Amino acid sequence: MSNEAITYLVGGCCAVFALAAYAAWILIPAWTAYSRWWERAAAVFLTVYVLAAMVLVGLVAGGAVFWFWDEVTA
């Protein structure tokens, strides 16, 4: 397996685990907190903001690693 294939495999696994964590710890509790369908739909819609924040934090952390990589390895 090449280094590029390993990188894609790790990235794909991280994406699957992140979506599973979002569903288990954010989406399902938001859905079960309400009984009416429109309240549930609104709660699910609002969890998209939480997902966007998680993605943004990941992008910032990855960008910081990329930006400071030469200082970390030196």
VENHUFEN-V440864 format. One record per pair of residues at least 6 apart in sequence whose ideal C-beta (glycine too) atoms are under 8 Angstrom apart, sorted by sequence separation. I is the first residue (numbers start at 1). J is the second residue. D is the distance in whole Angstrom. If there is no record, write none. Layout:
I_J_D / I_J_D
This chain:
34_40_5 / 65_72_8 / 1_9_8 / 31_40_5 / 34_43_6 / 30_40_8 / 33_43_6 / 31_43_7 / 30_43_4 / 31_44_6 / 30_44_6 / 30_46_7 / 27_44_7 / 30_47_5 / 27_47_5 / 26_47_5 / 26_50_5 / 22_47_8 / 26_51_7 / 22_50_8 / 22_51_6 / 22_54_7 / 18_54_7 / 18_58_8
